[in-house]
Amino acid sequence: MKFSIISTDYEDWVPRNEVQRGIDSIASQHFTDFEWIIVHDGPKKIPYEEEYDLSKLKSKPVIVEMPQKMGDCGNKYRDWE
């Protein structure tokens, strides 16, 4: 049974090392019948293939780039205190 993992990436909000940590986590999964979709908020400054080590991934993620920055869809409305 195939399923999808959907991640969001906000270039100015998510520390780059955390994105690589997520990539490494997905790459370490033993179950392989899934697709990984990354939704990026706005045009990416550096392509994922150049910015991150994707070599451990069994298949390339589907990358969806929003045509413009949409903003932090929800986090800014949370009370973090």
PDB file of N, CA, C and O in Angstrom:
ATOM      1  N   MET A   1       0.843  -1.174   0.000  1.00  0.00           N
ATOM      2  CA  MET A   1       0.000   0.000   0.000  1.00  0.00           C
ATOM      3  C   MET A   1       0.896   1.247   0.000  1.00  0.00           C
ATOM      4  O   MET A   1       1.660   1.465   0.940  1.00  0.00           O
ATOM      5  N   LYS A   2       0.800   2.040  -1.030  1.00  0.00           N
ATOM      6  CA  LYS A   2       1.610   3.249  -1.140  1.00  0.00           C
ATOM      7  C   LYS A   2       0.923   4.412  -0.432  1.00  0.00           C
ATOM      8  O   LYS A   2      -0.299   4.544  -0.478  1.00  0.00           O
ATOM      9  N   PHE A   3       1.719   5.248   0.221  1.00  0.00           N
ATOM     10  CA  PHE A   3       1.182   6.438   0.860  1.00  0.00           C
ATOM     11  C   PHE A   3       2.110   7.612   0.580  1.00  0.00           C
ATOM     12  O   PHE A   3       3.202   7.437   0.039  1.00  0.00           O
ATOM     13  N   SER A   4       1.672   8.797   0.949  1.00  0.00           N
ATOM     14  CA  SER A   4       2.443  10.014   0.704  1.00  0.00           C
ATOM     15  C   SER A   4       2.865  10.653   2.023  1.00  0.00           C
ATOM     16  O   SER A   4       2.111  10.671   2.995  1.00  0.00           O
ATOM     17  N   ILE A   5       4.076  11.170   2.030  1.00  0.00           N
ATOM     18  CA  ILE A   5       4.563  11.997   3.131  1.00  0.00           C
ATOM     19  C   ILE A   5       4.643  13.409   2.561  1.00  0.00           C
ATOM     20  O   ILE A   5       5.300  13.635   1.545  1.00  0.00           O
ATOM     21  N   ILE A   6       3.981  14.348   3.207  1.00  0.00           N
ATOM     22  CA  ILE A   6       3.982  15.728   2.730  1.00  0.00           C
ATOM     23  C   ILE A   6       4.667  16.594   3.775  1.00  0.00           C
ATOM     24  O   ILE A   6       4.259  16.629   4.936  1.00  0.00           O
ATOM     25  N   SER A   7       5.717  17.293   3.345  1.00  0.00           N
ATOM     26  CA  SER A   7       6.456  18.196   4.223  1.00  0.00           C
ATOM     27  C   SER A   7       6.375  19.602   3.663  1.00  0.00           C
ATOM     28  O   SER A   7       6.285  19.797   2.451  1.00  0.00           O
ATOM     29  N   THR A   8       6.407  20.574   4.549  1.00  0.00           N
ATOM     30  CA  THR A   8       6.474  21.964   4.109  1.00  0.00           C
ATOM     31  C   THR A   8       7.843  22.523   4.455  1.00  0.00           C
ATOM     32  O   THR A   8       8.466  22.115   5.435  1.00  0.00           O
ATOM     33  N   ASP A   9       8.300  23.456   3.642  1.00  0.00           N
ATOM     34  CA  ASP A   9       9.600  24.085   3.880  1.00  0.00           C
ATOM     35  C   ASP A   9       9.447  25.584   3.691  1.00  0.00           C
ATOM     36  O   ASP A   9       9.078  26.062   2.618  1.00  0.00           O
ATOM     37  N   TYR A  10       9.734  26.297   4.736  1.00  0.00           N
ATOM     38  CA  TYR A  10       9.711  27.759   4.707  1.00  0.00           C
ATOM     39  C   TYR A  10      11.160  28.215   4.816  1.00  0.00           C
ATOM     40  O   TYR A  10      11.741  28.183   5.901  1.00  0.00           O
ATOM     41  N   GLU A  11      11.738  28.634   3.714  1.00  0.00           N
ATOM     42  CA  GLU A  11      13.178  28.907   3.659  1.00  0.00           C
ATOM     43  C   GLU A  11      13.661  29.865   4.745  1.00  0.00           C
ATOM     44  O   GLU A  11      14.752  29.679   5.285  1.00  0.00           O
ATOM     45  N   ASP A  12      12.897  30.850   5.062  1.00  0.00           N
ATOM     46  CA  ASP A  12      13.337  31.826   6.058  1.00  0.00           C
ATOM     47  C   ASP A  12      12.915  31.458   7.478  1.00  0.00           C
ATOM     48  O   ASP A  12      13.251  32.175   8.421  1.00  0.00           O
ATOM     49  N   TRP A  13      12.181  30.351   7.650  1.00  0.00           N
ATOM     50  CA  TRP A  13      11.677  29.966   8.965  1.00  0.00           C
ATOM     51  C   TRP A  13      12.318  28.695   9.499  1.00  0.00           C
ATOM     52  O   TRP A  13      12.517  28.562  10.707  1.00  0.00           O
ATOM     53  N   VAL A  14      12.641  27.768   8.619  1.00  0.00           N
ATOM     54  CA  VAL A  14      13.152  26.468   9.046  1.00  0.00           C
ATOM     55  C   VAL A  14      14.674  26.469   8.932  1.00  0.00           C
ATOM     56  O   VAL A  14      15.200  26.711   7.845  1.00  0.00           O
ATOM     57  N   PRO A  15      15.399  26.206  10.025  1.00  0.00           N
ATOM     58  CA  PRO A  15      16.857  26.135   9.936  1.00  0.00           C
ATOM     59  C   PRO A  15      17.277  25.057   8.935  1.00  0.00           C
ATOM     60  O   PRO A  15      16.712  23.963   8.914  1.00  0.00           O
ATOM     61  N   ARG A  16      18.250  25.371   8.128  1.00  0.00           N
ATOM     62  CA  ARG A  16      18.680  24.466   7.059  1.00  0.00           C
ATOM     63  C   ARG A  16      19.143  23.118   7.601  1.00  0.00           C
ATOM     64  O   ARG A  16      18.916  22.093   6.959  1.00  0.00           O
ATOM     65  N   ASN A  17      19.787  23.095   8.768  1.00  0.00           N
ATOM     66  CA  ASN A  17      20.226  21.808   9.325  1.00  0.00           C
ATOM     67  C   ASN A  17      19.029  20.936   9.711  1.00  0.00           C
ATOM     68  O   ASN A  17      19.130  19.709   9.696  1.00  0.00           O
ATOM     69  N   GLU A  18      17.905  21.556  10.053  1.00  0.00           N
ATOM     70  CA  GLU A  18      16.700  20.782  10.374  1.00  0.00           C
ATOM     71  C   GLU A  18      16.116  20.135   9.115  1.00  0.00           C
ATOM     72  O   GLU A  18      15.576  19.030   9.174  1.00  0.00           O
ATOM     73  N   VAL A  19      16.225  20.819   7.988  1.00  0.00           N
ATOM     74  CA  VAL A  19      15.753  20.231   6.730  1.00  0.00           C
ATOM     75  C   VAL A  19      16.613  19.012   6.393  1.00  0.00           C
ATOM     76  O   VAL A  19      16.076  17.972   6.013  1.00  0.00           O
ATOM     77  N   GLN A  20      17.932  19.123   6.525  1.00  0.00           N
ATOM     78  CA  GLN A  20      18.805  17.980   6.247  1.00  0.00           C
ATOM     79  C   GLN A  20      18.512  16.835   7.204  1.00  0.00           C
ATOM     80  O   GLN A  20      18.555  15.669   6.811  1.00  0.00           O
ATOM     81  N   ARG A  21      18.214  17.159   8.454  1.00  0.00           N
ATOM     82  CA  ARG A  21      17.856  16.119   9.432  1.00  0.00           C
ATOM     83  C   ARG A  21      16.587  15.380   9.006  1.00  0.00           C
ATOM     84  O   ARG A  21      16.487  14.164   9.165  1.00  0.00           O
ATOM     85  N   GLY A  22      15.618  16.125   8.463  1.00  0.00           N
ATOM     86  CA  GLY A  22      14.400  15.497   7.944  1.00  0.00           C
ATOM     87  C   GLY A  22      14.683  14.601   6.754  1.00  0.00           C
ATOM     88  O   GLY A  22      14.128  13.508   6.648  1.00  0.00           O
ATOM     89  N   ILE A  23      15.545  15.059   5.857  1.00  0.00           N
ATOM     90  CA  ILE A  23      15.942  14.249   4.689  1.00  0.00           C
ATOM     91  C   ILE A  23      16.590  12.961   5.154  1.00  0.00           C
ATOM     92  O   ILE A  23      16.273  11.885   4.646  1.00  0.00           O
ATOM     93  N   ASP A  24      17.495  13.059   6.116  1.00  0.00           N
ATOM     94  CA  ASP A  24      18.181  11.869   6.637  1.00  0.00           C
ATOM     95  C   ASP A  24      17.205  10.908   7.308  1.00  0.00           C
ATOM     96  O   ASP A  24      17.355   9.691   7.207  1.00  0.00           O
ATOM     97  N   SER A  25      16.206  11.459   7.991  1.00  0.00           N
ATOM     98  CA  SER A  25      15.198  10.625   8.644  1.00  0.00           C
ATOM     99  C   SER A  25      14.367   9.856   7.619  1.00  0.00           C
ATOM    100  O   SER A  25      14.122   8.660   7.782  1.00  0.00           O
ATOM    101  N   ILE A  26      13.938  10.541   6.570  1.00  0.00           N
ATOM    102  CA  ILE A  26      13.175   9.877   5.505  1.00  0.00           C
ATOM    103  C   ILE A  26      14.031   8.804   4.843  1.00  0.00           C
ATOM    104  O   ILE A  26      13.543   7.714   4.544  1.00  0.00           O
ATOM    105  N   ALA A  27      15.306   9.108   4.613  1.00  0.00           N
ATOM    106  CA  ALA A  27      16.212   8.161   3.948  1.00  0.00           C
ATOM    107  C   ALA A  27      16.446   6.908   4.791  1.00  0.00           C
ATOM    108  O   ALA A  27      16.739   5.847   4.241  1.00  0.00           O
ATOM    109  N   SER A  28      16.322   7.012   6.106  1.00  0.00           N
ATOM    110  CA  SER A  28      16.606   5.866   6.974  1.00  0.00           C
ATOM    111  C   SER A  28      15.411   4.928   7.150  1.00  0.00           C
ATOM    112  O   SER A  28      15.532   3.903   7.820  1.00  0.00           O
ATOM    113  N   GLN A  29      14.269   5.258   6.567  1.00  0.00           N
ATOM    114  CA  GLN A  29      13.088   4.409   6.713  1.00  0.00           C
ATOM    115  C   GLN A  29      13.277   3.074   5.997  1.00  0.00           C
ATOM    116  O   GLN A  29      13.823   3.027   4.895  1.00  0.00           O
ATOM    117  N   HIS A  30      12.833   2.012   6.615  1.00  0.00           N
ATOM    118  CA  HIS A  30      12.926   0.684   6.008  1.00  0.00           C
ATOM    119  C   HIS A  30      11.769   0.436   5.036  1.00  0.00           C
ATOM    120  O   HIS A  30      11.925  -0.282   4.047  1.00  0.00           O
ATOM    121  N   PHE A  31      10.619   1.028   5.322  1.00  0.00           N
ATOM    122  CA  PHE A  31       9.472   0.917   4.435  1.00  0.00           C
ATOM    123  C   PHE A  31       9.705   1.844   3.248  1.00  0.00           C
ATOM    124  O   PHE A  31       9.992   3.025   3.443  1.00  0.00           O
ATOM    125  N   THR A  32       9.592   1.349   2.055  1.00  0.00           N
ATOM    126  CA  THR A  32       9.959   2.151   0.884  1.00  0.00           C
ATOM    127  C   THR A  32       8.814   2.442  -0.077  1.00  0.00           C
ATOM    128  O   THR A  32       9.017   3.119  -1.085  1.00  0.00           O
ATOM    129  N   ASP A  33       7.623   1.946   0.214  1.00  0.00           N
ATOM    130  CA  ASP A  33       6.508   2.135  -0.713  1.00  0.00           C
ATOM    131  C   ASP A  33       5.767   3.432  -0.399  1.00  0.00           C
ATOM    132  O   ASP A  33       4.600   3.416  -0.006  1.00  0.00           O
ATOM    133  N   PHE A  34       6.462   4.557  -0.579  1.00  0.00           N
ATOM    134  CA  PHE A  34       5.850   5.857  -0.326  1.00  0.00           C
ATOM    135  C   PHE A  34       6.441   6.878  -1.287  1.00  0.00           C
ATOM    136  O   PHE A  34       7.496   6.675  -1.887  1.00  0.00           O
ATOM    137  N   GLU A  35       5.717   7.978  -1.406  1.00  0.00           N
ATOM    138  CA  GLU A  35       6.254   9.116  -2.143  1.00  0.00           C
ATOM    139  C   GLU A  35       6.409  10.248  -1.152  1.00  0.00           C
ATOM    140  O   GLU A  35       5.632  10.368  -0.205  1.00  0.00           O
ATOM    141  N   TRP A  36       7.415  11.079  -1.371  1.00  0.00           N
ATOM    142  CA  TRP A  36       7.661  12.214  -0.492  1.00  0.00           C
ATOM    143  C   TRP A  36       7.439  13.488  -1.290  1.00  0.00           C
ATOM    144  O   TRP A  36       8.064  13.702  -2.329  1.00  0.00           O
ATOM    145  N   ILE A  37       6.551  14.321  -0.799  1.00  0.00           N
ATOM    146  CA  ILE A  37       6.224  15.584  -1.459  1.00  0.00           C
ATOM    147  C   ILE A  37       6.675  16.718  -0.543  1.00  0.00           C
ATOM    148  O   ILE A  37       6.280  16.782   0.621  1.00  0.00           O
ATOM    149  N   ILE A  38       7.507  17.614  -1.079  1.00  0.00           N
ATOM    150  CA  ILE A  38       7.950  18.785  -0.327  1.00  0.00           C
ATOM    151  C   ILE A  38       7.297  20.002  -0.961  1.00  0.00           C
ATOM    152  O   ILE A  38       7.464  20.258  -2.154  1.00  0.00           O
ATOM    153  N   VAL A  39       6.551  20.750  -0.153  1.00  0.00           N
ATOM    154  CA  VAL A  39       5.933  21.987  -0.634  1.00  0.00           C
ATOM    155  C   VAL A  39       6.781  23.130  -0.107  1.00  0.00           C
ATOM    156  O   VAL A  39       6.885  23.332   1.103  1.00  0.00           O
ATOM    157  N   HIS A  40       7.384  23.874  -1.017  1.00  0.00           N
ATOM    158  CA  HIS A  40       8.264  24.980  -0.635  1.00  0.00           C
ATOM    159  C   HIS A  40       7.543  26.309  -0.814  1.00  0.00           C
ATOM    160  O   HIS A  40       6.903  26.555  -1.836  1.00  0.00           O
ATOM    161  N   ASP A  41       7.659  27.156   0.194  1.00  0.00           N
ATOM    162  CA  ASP A  41       6.981  28.450   0.202  1.00  0.00           C
ATOM    163  C   ASP A  41       7.749  29.466  -0.632  1.00  0.00           C
ATOM    164  O   ASP A  41       8.691  30.090  -0.144  1.00  0.00           O
ATOM    165  N   GLY A  42       7.358  29.627  -1.863  1.00  0.00           N
ATOM    166  CA  GLY A  42       7.977  30.619  -2.741  1.00  0.00           C
ATOM    167  C   GLY A  42       9.164  30.071  -3.507  1.00  0.00           C
ATOM    168  O   GLY A  42       9.611  28.955  -3.243  1.00  0.00           O
ATOM    169  N   PRO A  43       9.670  30.830  -4.437  1.00  0.00           N
ATOM    170  CA  PRO A  43      10.817  30.379  -5.230  1.00  0.00           C
ATOM    171  C   PRO A  43      12.017  30.064  -4.336  1.00  0.00           C
ATOM    172  O   PRO A  43      12.355  30.834  -3.437  1.00  0.00           O
ATOM    173  N   LYS A  44      12.649  28.933  -4.596  1.00  0.00           N
ATOM    174  CA  LYS A  44      13.806  28.504  -3.799  1.00  0.00           C
ATOM    175  C   LYS A  44      15.060  29.186  -4.313  1.00  0.00           C
ATOM    176  O   LYS A  44      15.276  29.267  -5.522  1.00  0.00           O
ATOM    177  N   LYS A  45      15.891  29.680  -3.394  1.00  0.00           N
ATOM    178  CA  LYS A  45      17.120  30.375  -3.764  1.00  0.00           C
ATOM    179  C   LYS A  45      18.148  29.414  -4.362  1.00  0.00           C
ATOM    180  O   LYS A  45      18.812  29.740  -5.346  1.00  0.00           O
ATOM    181  N   ILE A  46      18.276  28.230  -3.761  1.00  0.00           N
ATOM    182  CA  ILE A  46      19.213  27.200  -4.220  1.00  0.00           C
ATOM    183  C   ILE A  46      18.424  25.902  -4.382  1.00  0.00           C
ATOM    184  O   ILE A  46      17.711  25.516  -3.456  1.00  0.00           O
ATOM    185  N   PRO A  47      18.522  25.211  -5.523  1.00  0.00           N
ATOM    186  CA  PRO A  47      17.776  23.953  -5.691  1.00  0.00           C
ATOM    187  C   PRO A  47      18.141  22.925  -4.603  1.00  0.00           C
ATOM    188  O   PRO A  47      19.278  22.885  -4.133  1.00  0.00           O
ATOM    189  N   TYR A  48      17.177  22.111  -4.221  1.00  0.00           N
ATOM    190  CA  TYR A  48      17.394  21.103  -3.182  1.00  0.00           C
ATOM    191  C   TYR A  48      18.591  20.214  -3.509  1.00  0.00           C
ATOM    192  O   TYR A  48      19.374  19.879  -2.620  1.00  0.00           O
ATOM    193  N   GLU A  49      18.736  19.837  -4.757  1.00  0.00           N
ATOM    194  CA  GLU A  49      19.820  18.940  -5.156  1.00  0.00           C
ATOM    195  C   GLU A  49      21.191  19.558  -4.901  1.00  0.00           C
ATOM    196  O   GLU A  49      22.160  18.832  -4.678  1.00  0.00           O
ATOM    197  N   GLU A  50      21.287  20.876  -4.929  1.00  0.00           N
ATOM    198  CA  GLU A  50      22.557  21.563  -4.686  1.00  0.00           C
ATOM    199  C   GLU A  50      22.750  21.900  -3.205  1.00  0.00           C
ATOM    200  O   GLU A  50      23.880  21.923  -2.717  1.00  0.00           O
ATOM    201  N   GLU A  51      21.667  22.159  -2.501  1.00  0.00           N
ATOM    202  CA  GLU A  51      21.767  22.596  -1.105  1.00  0.00           C
ATOM    203  C   GLU A  51      21.884  21.435  -0.120  1.00  0.00           C
ATOM    204  O   GLU A  51      22.500  21.580   0.936  1.00  0.00           O
ATOM    205  N   TYR A  52      21.304  20.295  -0.454  1.00  0.00           N
ATOM    206  CA  TYR A  52      21.252  19.173   0.488  1.00  0.00           C
ATOM    207  C   TYR A  52      21.811  17.902  -0.129  1.00  0.00           C
ATOM    208  O   TYR A  52      21.889  17.753  -1.349  1.00  0.00           O
ATOM    209  N   ASP A  53      22.200  16.988   0.758  1.00  0.00           N
ATOM    210  CA  ASP A  53      22.663  15.678   0.326  1.00  0.00           C
ATOM    211  C   ASP A  53      21.442  14.762   0.207  1.00  0.00           C
ATOM    212  O   ASP A  53      20.912  14.284   1.209  1.00  0.00           O
ATOM    213  N   LEU A  54      21.008  14.527  -1.024  1.00  0.00           N
ATOM    214  CA  LEU A  54      19.853  13.663  -1.280  1.00  0.00           C
ATOM    215  C   LEU A  54      20.273  12.261  -1.712  1.00  0.00           C
ATOM    216  O   LEU A  54      19.429  11.442  -2.073  1.00  0.00           O
ATOM    217  N   SER A  55      21.571  11.986  -1.675  1.00  0.00           N
ATOM    218  CA  SER A  55      22.088  10.722  -2.219  1.00  0.00           C
ATOM    219  C   SER A  55      21.595   9.489  -1.477  1.00  0.00           C
ATOM    220  O   SER A  55      21.551   8.407  -2.062  1.00  0.00           O
ATOM    221  N   LYS A  56      21.224   9.617  -0.212  1.00  0.00           N
ATOM    222  CA  LYS A  56      20.761   8.463   0.566  1.00  0.00           C
ATOM    223  C   LYS A  56      19.302   8.107   0.295  1.00  0.00           C
ATOM    224  O   LYS A  56      18.841   7.027   0.667  1.00  0.00           O
ATOM    225  N   LEU A  57      18.578   9.019  -0.356  1.00  0.00           N
ATOM    226  CA  LEU A  57      17.162   8.768  -0.628  1.00  0.00           C
ATOM    227  C   LEU A  57      17.013   7.687  -1.702  1.00  0.00           C
ATOM    228  O   LEU A  57      17.757   7.667  -2.682  1.00  0.00           O
ATOM    229  N   LYS A  58      16.056   6.803  -1.507  1.00  0.00           N
ATOM    230  CA  LYS A  58      15.808   5.727  -2.465  1.00  0.00           C
ATOM    231  C   LYS A  58      15.114   6.240  -3.720  1.00  0.00           C
ATOM    232  O   LYS A  58      15.280   5.670  -4.799  1.00  0.00           O
ATOM    233  N   SER A  59      14.339   7.310  -3.586  1.00  0.00           N
ATOM    234  CA  SER A  59      13.716   7.947  -4.744  1.00  0.00           C
ATOM    235  C   SER A  59      13.686   9.457  -4.503  1.00  0.00           C
ATOM    236  O   SER A  59      13.637   9.919  -3.363  1.00  0.00           O
ATOM    237  N   LYS A  60      13.715  10.196  -5.574  1.00  0.00           N
ATOM    238  CA  LYS A  60      13.746  11.653  -5.493  1.00  0.00           C
ATOM    239  C   LYS A  60      12.396  12.187  -5.016  1.00  0.00           C
ATOM    240  O   LYS A  60      11.353  11.723  -5.476  1.00  0.00           O
ATOM    241  N   PRO A  61      12.404  13.154  -4.100  1.00  0.00           N
ATOM    242  CA  PRO A  61      11.123  13.717  -3.665  1.00  0.00           C
ATOM    243  C   PRO A  61      10.487  14.558  -4.765  1.00  0.00           C
ATOM    244  O   PRO A  61      11.172  15.090  -5.638  1.00  0.00           O
ATOM    245  N   VAL A  62       9.169  14.664  -4.704  1.00  0.00           N
ATOM    246  CA  VAL A  62       8.431  15.566  -5.591  1.00  0.00           C
ATOM    247  C   VAL A  62       8.485  16.936  -4.920  1.00  0.00           C
ATOM    248  O   VAL A  62       8.057  17.087  -3.776  1.00  0.00           O
ATOM    249  N   ILE A  63       9.004  17.922  -5.626  1.00  0.00           N
ATOM    250  CA  ILE A  63       9.143  19.252  -5.043  1.00  0.00           C
ATOM    251  C   ILE A  63       8.141  20.195  -5.703  1.00  0.00           C
ATOM    252  O   ILE A  63       8.150  20.382  -6.919  1.00  0.00           O
ATOM    253  N   VAL A  64       7.284  20.781  -4.881  1.00  0.00           N
ATOM    254  CA  VAL A  64       6.281  21.729  -5.351  1.00  0.00           C
ATOM    255  C   VAL A  64       6.693  23.094  -4.823  1.00  0.00           C
ATOM    256  O   VAL A  64       6.731  23.310  -3.612  1.00  0.00           O
ATOM    257  N   GLU A  65       7.003  24.017  -5.730  1.00  0.00           N
ATOM    258  CA  GLU A  65       7.360  25.368  -5.316  1.00  0.00           C
ATOM    259  C   GLU A  65       6.188  26.301  -5.575  1.00  0.00           C
ATOM    260  O   GLU A  65       5.657  26.365  -6.683  1.00  0.00           O
ATOM    261  N   MET A  66       5.796  27.019  -4.535  1.00  0.00           N
ATOM    262  CA  MET A  66       4.752  28.017  -4.696  1.00  0.00           C
ATOM    263  C   MET A  66       5.325  29.158  -5.542  1.00  0.00           C
ATOM    264  O   MET A  66       6.504  29.484  -5.402  1.00  0.00           O
ATOM    265  N   PRO A  67       4.527  29.765  -6.406  1.00  0.00           N
ATOM    266  CA  PRO A  67       5.048  30.816  -7.274  1.00  0.00           C
ATOM    267  C   PRO A  67       5.488  32.071  -6.514  1.00  0.00           C
ATOM    268  O   PRO A  67       6.303  32.850  -7.009  1.00  0.00           O
ATOM    269  N   GLN A  68       4.947  32.259  -5.321  1.00  0.00           N
ATOM    270  CA  GLN A  68       5.351  33.378  -4.483  1.00  0.00           C
ATOM    271  C   GLN A  68       5.237  32.949  -3.034  1.00  0.00           C
ATOM    272  O   GLN A  68       4.555  31.972  -2.724  1.00  0.00           O
ATOM    273  N   LYS A  69       5.898  33.670  -2.148  1.00  0.00           N
ATOM    274  CA  LYS A  69       5.821  33.323  -0.732  1.00  0.00           C
ATOM    275  C   LYS A  69       4.391  33.512  -0.232  1.00  0.00           C
ATOM    276  O   LYS A  69       3.783  34.569  -0.402  1.00  0.00           O
ATOM    277  N   MET A  70       3.879  32.461   0.386  1.00  0.00           N
ATOM    278  CA  MET A  70       2.528  32.502   0.923  1.00  0.00           C
ATOM    279  C   MET A  70       2.545  32.821   2.422  1.00  0.00           C
ATOM    280  O   MET A  70       1.516  33.178   2.995  1.00  0.00           O
ATOM    281  N   GLY A  71       3.697  32.694   3.043  1.00  0.00           N
ATOM    282  CA  GLY A  71       3.815  32.973   4.472  1.00  0.00           C
ATOM    283  C   GLY A  71       3.668  31.720   5.293  1.00  0.00           C
ATOM    284  O   GLY A  71       3.393  30.638   4.774  1.00  0.00           O
ATOM    285  N   ASP A  72       3.850  31.880   6.545  1.00  0.00           N
ATOM    286  CA  ASP A  72       3.801  30.784   7.496  1.00  0.00           C
ATOM    287  C   ASP A  72       2.345  30.416   7.749  1.00  0.00           C
ATOM    288  O   ASP A  72       1.675  31.039   8.573  1.00  0.00           O
ATOM    289  N   CYS A  73       1.869  29.424   7.054  1.00  0.00           N
ATOM    290  CA  CYS A  73       0.441  29.072   7.060  1.00  0.00           C
ATOM    291  C   CYS A  73      -0.013  28.499   8.394  1.00  0.00           C
ATOM    292  O   CYS A  73      -0.349  27.317   8.472  1.00  0.00           O
ATOM    293  N   GLY A  74      -0.030  29.296   9.422  1.00  0.00           N
ATOM    294  CA  GLY A  74      -0.592  28.838  10.686  1.00  0.00           C
ATOM    295  C   GLY A  74       0.306  29.033  11.876  1.00  0.00           C
ATOM    296  O   GLY A  74      -0.183  29.384  12.950  1.00  0.00           O
ATOM    297  N   ASN A  75       1.617  28.819  11.736  1.00  0.00           N
ATOM    298  CA  ASN A  75       2.489  28.911  12.898  1.00  0.00           C
ATOM    299  C   ASN A  75       2.472  30.281  13.551  1.00  0.00           C
ATOM    300  O   ASN A  75       2.579  30.379  14.773  1.00  0.00           O
ATOM    301  N   LYS A  76       2.342  31.328  12.774  1.00  0.00           N
ATOM    302  CA  LYS A  76       2.376  32.668  13.366  1.00  0.00           C
ATOM    303  C   LYS A  76       1.118  32.941  14.203  1.00  0.00           C
ATOM    304  O   LYS A  76       1.073  33.917  14.951  1.00  0.00           O
ATOM    305  N   TYR A  77       0.105  32.086  14.078  1.00  0.00           N
ATOM    306  CA  TYR A  77      -1.117  32.270  14.853  1.00  0.00           C
ATOM    307  C   TYR A  77      -1.118  31.449  16.133  1.00  0.00           C
ATOM    308  O   TYR A  77      -2.048  31.537  16.936  1.00  0.00           O
ATOM    309  N   ARG A  78      -0.085  30.660  16.318  1.00  0.00           N
ATOM    310  CA  ARG A  78       0.000  29.843  17.537  1.00  0.00           C
ATOM    311  C   ARG A  78       0.638  30.644  18.645  1.00  0.00           C
ATOM    312  O   ARG A  78       1.430  31.553  18.396  1.00  0.00           O
ATOM    313  N   ASP A  79       0.290  30.304  19.867  1.00  0.00           N
ATOM    314  CA  ASP A  79       0.866  30.940  21.048  1.00  0.00           C
ATOM    315  C   ASP A  79       1.996  30.051  21.536  1.00  0.00           C
ATOM    316  O   ASP A  79       1.743  29.011  22.145  1.00  0.00           O
ATOM    317  N   TRP A  80       3.230  30.438  21.282  1.00  0.00           N
ATOM    318  CA  TRP A  80       4.390  29.620  21.644  1.00  0.00           C
ATOM    319  C   TRP A  80       4.859  29.835  23.063  1.00  0.00           C
ATOM    320  O   TRP A  80       5.776  29.147  23.514  1.00  0.00           O
ATOM    321  N   GLU A  81       4.268  30.756  23.775  1.00  0.00           N
ATOM    322  CA  GLU A  81       4.720  31.042  25.149  1.00  0.00           C
ATOM    323  C   GLU A  81       4.154  30.077  26.145  1.00  0.00           C
ATOM    324  O   GLU A  81       4.439  30.183  27.338  1.00  0.00           O
TER     325      GLU A  81
END
